[in-house]
Amino acid sequence: MLKKNTLRGVNLKFEHKPVMLNECIQGLQIKKNGIYVDGTLGGAGHSKEIAKKLENTGLLIGIDRDEEALKAAKENLKLYKNVKYIHGNHDDIIEILKSEDIEGVDGILLDLGVSSYQLDERNRGFSYLGENTLDMRMDKTQQLTAKKIVNEYSEEELSNIIYEYGEERYAKKIAYNICKKRKERIKFMRDLEKVCIQPKYNYCTGEERFTFIKLPKCLVEDEGFVELSMDAKLLYALFLDRVSLSIKNGWIDNQGRVFIYYSIKNICVDLNCGTQKACKLLDELEKVGALERKRQGLGRPNKLYLKKMF
């Protein structure tokens, strides 16, 4: 019997039903005296089959970030003595092997993803079901939690995380909603769910009536801007909206000209586009005289000057 975890009257057992078990074992072509690494040990579903095929001269190294998974694996593999358990991350396999004085291995197995146990265990905070604590740590010995990130990271940092790791096109809107809601402190997954999942229709009530981006009419009506793409026009409107922030921060050069900072990364997030397109849009605006870029070098962002178009 694997170790049970009791939470609010519910007994949860760390079980591991390995996916494509036979295919994995066949692919590893296990040698009886070989050295094998399971970088995502979990409940040791795959590793148990590997251990069965090893002789005493063979070695199985099991790595997992979750200490509860390691405890369950030790119970499941207690009959096998040639297993080494490592509390760590599979990203660090090379360093782990060096620390064990192992120069090479015969096979590595990675079964990536969150286990059903981690989803069901409410204190882990990986599921929207029930009143789950906002944690989301694979390794509970780490200090950083989802609760800290959601409640303390800046709007830009949250937007970048959601866009880069979640590939979410509405990352900026979600980050804005999180920052707006967290004045009351976001503690549980249900709180985060309410923030992230918004009503489908917008009737422009309340504060949303006053949060629009202004697009100069001349960019739409003037024949001189016919060839300027709609995305480039929208980007100009976003730049124009940023001017008030520059004035507030005192971003004015020695000639009295206001400039803005707007990184390529921010353009990619705001317009849901790639780096190549973002650079192309900047070239478009510069070509029609709507924008002047001043490069600062040494990894510093360009100063952007908006030209008056109306």
C-alpha positions as CSV (number, residue, x, y, z in Angstrom):
1,M,0.0,0.0,0.0
2,L,1.4,3.4,-1.0
3,K,1.5,6.2,1.5
4,K,-1.9,7.9,2.1
5,N,-2.4,11.6,2.6
6,T,-5.5,12.7,4.5
7,L,-7.1,16.1,3.8
8,R,-10.4,17.3,5.2
9,G,-11.7,13.8,5.7
10,V,-10.6,12.6,2.2
11,N,-8.0,9.9,1.9
12,L,-5.7,10.5,-1.1
13,K,-3.3,7.9,-2.3
14,F,-0.3,8.7,-4.4
15,E,-0.9,6.3,-7.3
16,H,1.0,6.2,-10.6
17,K,-0.6,4.5,-13.6
18,P,2.3,4.7,-16.1
19,V,1.4,5.9,-19.6
20,M,2.7,3.8,-22.6
21,L,4.6,1.5,-20.1
22,N,5.5,-1.2,-22.6
23,E,6.6,1.3,-25.3
24,C,8.8,3.1,-22.8
25,I,10.5,-0.1,-21.6
26,Q,11.0,-1.3,-25.1
27,G,12.5,2.0,-26.2
28,L,15.0,2.0,-23.3
29,Q,16.3,-1.5,-24.3
30,I,17.3,-2.1,-20.7
31,K,20.6,-3.8,-20.0
32,K,20.8,-5.9,-16.8
33,N,23.9,-4.0,-15.6
34,G,23.0,-0.6,-17.0
35,I,22.5,2.8,-15.4
36,Y,19.1,4.4,-15.9
37,V,17.6,7.7,-14.8
38,D,13.9,8.4,-14.2
39,G,13.8,12.2,-14.1
40,T,10.2,12.3,-13.1
41,L,10.0,9.5,-10.6
42,G,6.5,10.2,-9.3
43,G,4.9,7.0,-7.8
44,A,7.5,4.9,-9.6
45,G,5.1,3.3,-12.1
46,H,7.7,3.2,-14.9
47,S,10.7,2.8,-12.6
48,K,9.3,-0.4,-11.0
49,E,9.4,-2.1,-14.4
50,I,13.0,-0.8,-15.0
51,A,14.1,-2.0,-11.6
52,K,12.7,-5.5,-12.3
53,K,15.0,-5.9,-15.2
54,L,18.2,-4.7,-13.5
55,E,20.6,-7.0,-11.7
56,N,22.5,-6.0,-8.6
57,T,25.2,-4.4,-10.7
58,G,22.7,-2.2,-12.4
59,L,21.5,1.2,-11.0
60,L,18.3,3.2,-11.2
61,I,18.4,6.9,-10.3
62,G,15.0,8.3,-9.5
63,I,14.6,12.1,-9.4
64,D,11.6,14.1,-8.3
65,R,10.9,17.6,-7.1
66,D,8.0,16.4,-5.0
67,E,9.0,14.9,-1.6
68,E,5.6,13.2,-1.3
69,A,6.2,11.5,-4.6
70,L,9.6,10.3,-3.4
71,K,8.1,8.8,-0.3
72,A,5.5,7.0,-2.4
73,A,8.2,5.8,-4.8
74,K,10.3,4.4,-1.9
75,E,7.4,2.4,-0.7
76,N,6.6,1.1,-4.2
77,L,10.3,0.2,-4.8
78,K,11.1,-1.1,-1.3
79,L,12.0,-4.6,-2.7
80,Y,14.7,-3.2,-4.9
81,K,18.1,-2.2,-3.4
82,N,19.8,-0.8,-6.5
83,V,17.7,2.4,-6.5
84,K,19.1,5.9,-5.7
85,Y,16.5,8.6,-4.7
86,I,17.3,12.2,-5.5
87,H,15.1,15.2,-4.4
88,G,15.8,17.5,-7.3
89,N,14.8,18.7,-10.7
90,H,15.3,16.8,-14.0
91,D,16.7,20.0,-15.5
92,D,19.8,19.4,-13.3
93,I,20.4,15.8,-14.4
94,I,24.0,16.6,-15.5
95,E,24.9,18.2,-12.2
96,I,23.2,15.4,-10.3
97,L,25.1,12.7,-12.2
98,K,28.4,14.6,-11.6
99,S,27.7,14.7,-7.8
100,E,27.2,10.9,-7.9
101,D,30.5,10.4,-9.9
102,I,28.6,9.0,-12.8
103,E,30.0,9.8,-16.2
104,G,27.3,8.3,-18.4
105,V,24.0,6.5,-18.4
106,D,22.3,3.9,-20.6
107,G,18.9,5.6,-20.7
108,I,16.8,8.5,-19.4
109,L,13.0,8.6,-18.9
110,L,10.9,11.7,-18.5
111,D,7.1,11.6,-18.0
112,L,6.4,15.3,-18.0
113,G,3.3,16.9,-16.4
114,V,1.3,17.2,-13.2
115,S,0.1,14.0,-11.6
116,S,-3.6,13.3,-10.7
117,Y,-2.6,13.2,-7.0
118,Q,-1.2,16.8,-7.3
119,L,-4.4,17.9,-8.9
120,D,-6.6,16.2,-6.3
121,E,-4.6,17.3,-3.2
122,R,-6.2,20.6,-2.4
123,N,-3.3,22.1,-0.5
124,R,-1.2,21.9,-3.7
125,G,-3.4,24.4,-5.5
126,F,-3.1,23.0,-9.0
127,S,-6.9,22.6,-9.6
128,Y,-9.9,24.9,-9.7
129,L,-12.1,22.3,-7.9
130,G,-13.0,23.1,-4.4
131,E,-11.4,25.7,-2.1
132,N,-7.8,25.1,-3.1
133,T,-5.0,27.1,-1.6
134,L,-3.1,29.2,-4.1
135,D,0.3,27.4,-3.9
136,M,1.2,25.5,-7.1
137,R,4.7,24.4,-5.9
138,M,6.0,21.2,-7.4
139,D,8.7,21.4,-4.7
140,K,7.2,22.4,-1.4
141,T,10.6,23.2,0.1
142,Q,10.8,26.2,-2.2
143,Q,9.7,29.6,-0.8
144,L,8.1,31.1,-3.9
145,T,4.4,30.3,-4.2
146,A,1.7,31.2,-6.7
147,K,0.0,33.3,-4.0
148,K,3.1,35.5,-3.7
149,I,3.4,35.9,-7.4
150,V,-0.2,36.8,-8.0
151,N,-0.4,39.2,-5.1
152,E,3.1,40.9,-5.3
153,Y,4.4,40.8,-8.9
154,S,3.9,43.9,-11.0
155,E,1.3,44.0,-13.8
156,E,4.0,43.8,-16.5
157,E,5.7,40.8,-14.8
158,L,2.4,39.0,-14.5
159,S,1.5,39.7,-18.1
160,N,4.9,38.4,-19.4
161,I,4.5,35.2,-17.3
162,I,1.0,34.5,-18.6
163,Y,1.9,35.3,-22.2
164,E,5.2,33.4,-22.3
165,Y,4.3,30.3,-20.3
166,G,0.5,30.2,-21.0
167,E,0.6,31.5,-24.6
168,E,-2.5,33.5,-23.6
169,R,-3.5,36.2,-26.0
170,Y,-5.4,38.1,-23.3
171,A,-2.4,38.1,-20.9
172,K,-2.4,41.8,-20.5
173,K,-6.1,42.0,-19.7
174,I,-5.8,39.1,-17.2
175,A,-2.8,40.7,-15.5
176,Y,-4.7,44.0,-15.2
177,N,-7.7,42.2,-13.7
178,I,-5.5,40.4,-11.2
179,C,-3.8,43.6,-10.0
180,K,-7.2,45.3,-9.7
181,K,-8.7,42.4,-7.7
182,R,-5.7,41.8,-5.4
183,K,-6.5,44.9,-3.3
184,E,-8.7,42.4,-1.4
185,R,-5.9,39.8,-1.5
186,I,-6.2,36.7,-3.7
187,K,-6.0,33.6,-1.5
188,F,-7.6,30.7,-3.2
189,M,-7.8,29.2,-6.7
190,R,-11.5,30.2,-6.9
191,D,-10.5,33.8,-6.4
192,L,-8.1,33.6,-9.3
193,E,-10.6,31.8,-11.5
194,K,-13.1,34.6,-11.0
195,V,-10.5,37.1,-12.1
196,C,-9.3,35.2,-15.1
197,I,-12.6,34.0,-16.5
198,Q,-14.5,37.1,-17.5
199,P,-18.1,37.4,-18.9
200,K,-18.3,36.8,-22.7
201,Y,-20.0,40.1,-23.5
202,N,-19.0,43.7,-22.8
203,Y,-21.6,46.3,-22.4
204,C,-19.2,49.1,-21.5
205,T,-20.5,49.8,-18.0
206,G,-18.7,51.2,-15.0
207,E,-15.0,52.0,-15.3
208,E,-14.6,50.2,-18.7
209,R,-16.3,53.2,-20.4
210,F,-13.2,55.3,-19.7
211,T,-10.4,52.8,-20.5
212,F,-10.3,53.0,-24.3
213,I,-7.2,53.6,-26.5
214,K,-7.6,56.7,-28.7
215,L,-6.8,56.2,-32.4
216,P,-6.3,59.6,-34.3
217,K,-8.9,59.9,-37.1
218,C,-6.2,61.1,-39.5
219,L,-4.6,57.7,-39.5
220,V,-7.9,56.2,-40.8
221,E,-9.1,59.0,-43.0
222,D,-6.0,60.7,-44.4
223,E,-4.9,59.3,-47.8
224,G,-1.3,59.6,-46.8
225,F,-1.7,56.7,-44.4
226,V,-3.6,54.3,-46.7
227,E,-0.6,52.0,-46.9
228,L,0.0,52.0,-43.2
229,S,-1.2,48.7,-41.7
230,M,-4.0,48.7,-39.1
231,D,-1.6,47.0,-36.6
232,A,0.8,49.9,-37.1
233,K,-2.0,52.4,-36.6
234,L,-3.0,50.6,-33.4
235,L,0.6,50.6,-32.2
236,Y,0.8,54.4,-32.7
237,A,-2.4,54.7,-30.6
238,L,-0.7,52.6,-27.8
239,F,2.4,54.7,-28.0
240,L,0.2,57.9,-27.7
241,D,-1.5,56.4,-24.7
242,R,1.9,55.9,-23.0
243,V,2.9,59.6,-23.3
244,S,1.0,60.6,-20.1
245,L,3.1,58.0,-18.2
246,S,6.3,59.6,-19.7
247,I,5.3,63.0,-18.6
248,K,4.5,61.7,-15.1
249,N,7.9,60.0,-14.9
250,G,9.7,63.1,-16.2
251,W,11.0,61.3,-19.4
252,I,11.9,64.5,-21.2
253,D,15.2,65.1,-23.0
254,N,17.4,68.2,-22.8
255,Q,15.5,69.7,-25.8
256,G,12.2,69.5,-24.0
257,R,10.9,66.6,-26.0
258,V,8.9,63.9,-24.4
259,F,9.9,60.3,-25.2
260,I,8.5,56.9,-24.3
261,Y,9.8,53.5,-23.6
262,Y,8.0,50.6,-25.2
263,S,10.1,47.4,-25.6
264,I,9.8,44.9,-28.5
265,K,8.6,42.4,-25.9
266,N,5.8,44.6,-24.8
267,I,4.7,45.1,-28.4
268,C,4.6,41.4,-28.9
269,V,2.5,40.9,-25.8
270,D,0.1,43.8,-26.6
271,L,-0.4,43.0,-30.2
272,N,-0.1,39.2,-29.9
273,C,2.6,39.0,-32.5
274,G,6.2,37.8,-33.0
275,T,9.4,39.8,-32.8
276,Q,9.8,40.1,-36.6
277,K,6.4,41.6,-37.0
278,A,6.9,44.0,-34.1
279,C,10.1,45.3,-35.7
280,K,8.3,45.7,-39.1
281,L,5.5,47.8,-37.4
282,L,8.1,50.1,-36.0
283,D,9.7,50.5,-39.4
284,E,6.3,51.3,-40.9
285,L,5.7,54.1,-38.4
286,E,9.2,55.5,-38.9
287,K,8.8,55.4,-42.7
288,V,5.7,57.6,-42.7
289,G,7.3,60.0,-40.2
290,A,5.1,59.0,-37.3
291,L,8.0,57.9,-35.1
292,E,11.6,58.7,-34.4
293,R,13.8,56.1,-32.6
294,K,16.9,57.0,-30.7
295,R,19.1,54.0,-29.9
296,Q,21.0,54.1,-26.6
297,G,23.1,50.9,-27.0
298,L,24.5,48.6,-24.3
299,G,21.2,46.7,-24.0
300,R,19.2,49.8,-23.0
301,P,15.8,50.3,-24.6
302,N,15.4,52.8,-27.5
303,K,13.9,56.2,-26.8
304,L,10.8,56.6,-28.9
305,Y,9.6,60.1,-30.0
306,L,6.1,60.4,-31.5
307,K,5.6,62.8,-34.3
308,K,2.5,64.9,-34.5
309,M,0.2,63.4,-37.2
310,F,-2.9,65.6,-36.7
